[in-house]
Amino acid sequence: MNDEEKEILDEKLVRLRQLSKNLDESFTIPGTKIKFGMDALLGLVPGGGDIVSGVFSLYMLRAAIKMKLPKRAIFSMFLNIIVDTTVGVIPVAGDIFDIFWKSNKRNLEIIEKHLNKQSKS
């Protein structure tokens, strides 16, 4: 990987980290260490908030596909999004689940794990 490609990849990672933080850990519940983000807030919107959140999550999946992550990693990321979106649709329980599941943070970790392996080889 040349310097220009590395710089482009680093810029993508910065954007993905920010997206993950915005969706999963933007806010802290006062008096606790529990963080939540726009994903949980969008889940409060009846009839589509979780779907909108799932679409934002697909951006990270698309980035992973473009980075040529292995199919197994892509599939794991896809499952994280499906679980988050499907359970998130359930009123109240889904909203609580959204606070703790953090599919975007999980997916970012999958991307970073793969890229770390790739850079070591």
Buried (B, 14 or more C-beta within 10 A) or exposed (E): EEEEEEEEBEEBBEEBBEBBBBBBBBEEEEEEEEBBBBBBBBBEEEEEBBBBBBEBBBBBBEBBBEBEBEEEBBEBBBEBBEBBBEBBBEEEEBBBBBBEBBBBBBBBBBBEEBBEEBEEE
